Amino acid sequence: MSALNFLDRRHTIAPHGYNRWLIPPAALAIHLCIGQAYATSVYKTSLVEHFNSSLTAIGLIFSIAIVMLGLSAAVLGTWVDRSGPRKAMFAAACCWAVGFLVGALGIATKQLWLVYLGYGVIGGIGLGIGYISPVSTLIKWFPDRPGLATGMAIMGFGGGAMVAAPASRQLLSFFDPAYDPTDSGSLADGHALTMLFVTLGIIYFLIMMIGVSNVRVPYDGWKPDGFDPSTVKKKQLVTDAHVSAANAIKTPQFWLLWVVLFCNVTAGIGILEQASPMIQDFFRNADGTSSVTVAAAGGFVGLLSLFNMAGRFVWSSTSDRIGRKPIYMVYLGLGIVLYLALALIGSTAVALFVLFAAIIISFYGGGFATVPAYLRDLFGTFQVGAIHGRLLTAWSAAGVAGPLIINGFLDAQGKPGGLDASAYRPALLTMVAVLVVGFIANLLIRPVADRYHEKGDVQVLPSADEALHGDGGTVAHGGSSRVILSWAVVVALLAYGVIMTLITAARLFT
């Protein structure tokens, strides 16, 4: 019973003097783990061989997980806001870990449907809850810099793949000595795949529990030292009112922002989904061979991961200064120019191609990180987590539309291995049109009408009196040693991912 009480919202109210810098590493502990979803390609071919299946059938594992991410975030968003971040993050940790363990059982018994159920459905629910649960809490702790706060958290989702990809290759080689992580044609056996899933499930659960133990919500009336809330209200589109999740989806602003996110993600996935073959196709010689090797293409993918992560932090932090609407004009407007440049002159030099693609992917990541702060500006903090969850259905839709657009055009141009830069031009120009739609939608966003605002006083945060009865003690007060240790864990993980990515990316220019 005491363990269950520990998860209750009333026991997560921060006492006076609690250090808010414990919240970002708590959020990063969650997002660095669930970001593993972007690293499934590491063992995809090995799963195909193990199950004697097709790439399409194995690819469904990732597709189911992303669809469940959007659905669970939309359906459970209100529960996340009502129950508090600790219970939600604990539920996410359990679902994510159990998803791996059920998936491991499926691999061990060669029952692919168990992998669908485990990693896809159960793990996908953990993805959705884990993605949104820390974000609204960070916004409440950093009213002075909401873009910085959400960027720190969602940066972890982009960085999760950088950590998981090299770690998974090293674990597979440990469990299967015959597996060579430097050889793209080397395949891991079923035992190694099973043990990989078991190991990741256990390790991720332990890391996510760091976030569960550290997360708190501020009490009503709390504000950062020296922060004047009136300065926030003067910025464009920023409201001091509150809109419920039920009313938010009735506003044109929500659906315009849905279109904005859908277009930005669709265009970004256009690069990510075809990154490795795309750079090889763009630089084919007269004899059909590519001047970019498979190893160098892998370095390009790693470099994109780095820009994806960095963009989530840099661009969302920039939005605190210039505003959310202007930063999306940069994402979409400059994205249009870059996609045109990629289509027309991207094949002239490898460095130019990499530069264009890297900036596009930084905008892709930045769009994810900035949107929670955009929602906070438009709808207030009352149920911003639930609203964010509903908006993430745009991600699920884009995850289907982006690959369909790219693959549809490429299938019409020829077969893999026989494509060149010109084969990509129709798809890239289509993405320009998609970004134009998003740019127009962003221009149309205006402040939310008063009729959608909640009437009377809305209690967004628990009262200060309740905070006095929270789970006190030295742990709850978030001392400097606890802050240092928490940051040390997440910084070590990020540093490992960045170093391994840079080592891989170096092959692109050597």
HUSULVEN-V556422 format. One record per pair of residues at least 4 apart in sequence whose C-alpha atoms are under 6 Angstrom apart, sorted by the first residue. I is the first residue (numbers start at 1). J is the second residue. D is the distance in whole Angstrom. If there is no record, write none. Layout:
BEGIN
i: <I,I>
j: <J,J>
d: <D,D>
END
This chain:
BEGIN
i: <7,7,9,9,11,11,12,13,13,13,13,14,14,14,14,15,18,18,19,22,23,25,25,26,26,26,27,27,28,28,28,29,29,29,30,31,31,31,32,32,32,33,33,34,35,35,35,36,36,36,38,39,39,46,46,47,48,48,48,55,60,61,61,64,65,65,65,67,68,68,68,69,69,69,69,69,70,70,70,72,72,72,73,73,73,73,74,74,77,77,77,78,79,80,80,85,85,86,89,89,92,92,92,92,93,93,94,95,95,95,95,96,96,97,97,98,99,99,99,99,99,100,100,100,101,102,103,103,103,103,104,104,106,106,106,106,106,107,108,114,115,116,117,118,119,120,126,127,129,135,136,138,139,139,142,146,147,147,147,147,147,147,148,148,150,151,151,151,151,151,152,154,155,155,155,156,158,158,159,161,162,163,164,169,172,172,173,173,175,176,179,179,179,180,192,195,200,204,211,219,219,219,219,220,220,220,220,233,237,238,238,239,241,242,242,242,242,242,243,243,243,244,244,245,245,245,249,253,256,258,258,260,261,262,262,262,263,263,263,266,266,267,268,268,269,269,270,271,274,276,280,280,281,281,282,282,282,283,283,284,284,284,285,285,296,296,299,299,299,299,300,302,302,303,304,304,307,307,307,308,308,308,311,311,311,311,312,312,312,313,315,316,316,316,319,319,319,324,328,329,330,331,331,332,332,336,338,338,341,342,343,343,346,354,362,363,366,375,376,376,382,384,395,398,403,404,406,407,409,413,419,472,478,484,487,488,491,501>
j: <86,87,83,84,470,471,216,216,217,467,470,18,216,217,218,467,477,478,478,483,215,29,487,211,214,215,134,153,32,153,156,207,208,211,208,35,156,157,156,157,160,160,204,127,157,160,161,160,161,164,161,161,165,187,188,51,52,53,54,59,64,116,120,120,120,121,124,396,72,124,125,73,124,125,127,128,392,393,396,76,125,128,77,128,129,389,389,390,385,386,389,386,83,84,88,89,133,212,130,212,96,126,129,130,205,208,98,99,122,123,126,123,126,201,205,102,103,118,119,122,123,119,197,201,198,118,114,115,118,119,194,197,110,111,112,114,115,194,194,118,119,120,121,122,123,124,130,131,133,150,385,149,143,146,146,373,151,316,317,320,370,373,316,317,369,155,312,313,316,369,313,369,309,312,313,160,308,309,309,165,497,497,168,181,176,192,177,179,192,192,186,187,188,186,196,199,204,208,215,461,462,463,464,461,462,463,464,238,447,377,378,377,380,379,380,382,453,454,379,453,454,248,383,383,386,387,254,445,441,391,394,438,265,266,394,398,434,435,438,398,402,431,361,364,273,402,402,275,278,297,290,292,419,420,347,420,421,290,291,288,289,290,289,290,507,508,504,505,507,508,505,501,505,505,308,358,311,358,362,361,362,365,315,362,365,366,365,366,369,317,366,366,369,370,323,324,327,374,332,333,334,335,363,435,439,432,342,356,345,346,425,428,353,358,366,367,370,379,380,381,460,388,399,402,407,408,427,411,427,423,423,476,482,488,491,492,495,505>
d: <6,5,6,5,5,5,5,6,5,5,6,6,5,6,5,5,5,5,5,5,6,6,6,4,6,6,5,5,6,5,5,6,5,5,5,6,5,5,5,5,4,6,6,6,4,4,6,5,5,5,5,5,5,5,6,6,6,5,6,6,6,5,5,5,4,6,4,5,6,5,6,6,5,6,5,4,5,5,5,5,5,5,5,5,6,4,4,4,6,4,5,5,6,6,6,6,5,5,6,6,6,4,5,5,5,6,6,6,6,5,5,4,5,4,6,6,6,4,4,5,4,6,5,5,6,5,6,4,5,6,5,5,6,5,6,5,5,6,6,6,6,5,5,5,5,5,6,6,6,6,5,6,6,5,5,6,6,5,5,5,6,6,6,4,6,6,5,4,5,5,6,6,5,5,6,6,6,5,5,6,5,4,6,5,6,5,5,5,5,6,6,6,5,6,6,6,6,6,6,5,5,5,5,5,5,5,6,6,5,4,6,6,6,5,5,6,6,6,5,5,6,6,6,6,6,5,6,6,5,6,6,4,6,6,5,5,6,6,5,5,5,6,6,5,6,6,6,6,5,5,6,5,6,5,5,5,4,6,6,6,5,4,5,6,5,4,5,4,6,5,6,5,6,6,6,6,6,6,5,5,5,5,5,4,5,5,5,4,5,6,5,6,6,5,5,5,6,6,6,5,5,6,5,6,6,5,6,6,5,4,5,6,5,6,6,6,6,6,5,6,5,6,6,6,6,6,6,6,6,6,6,5,6,6,6,6,6,6>
END
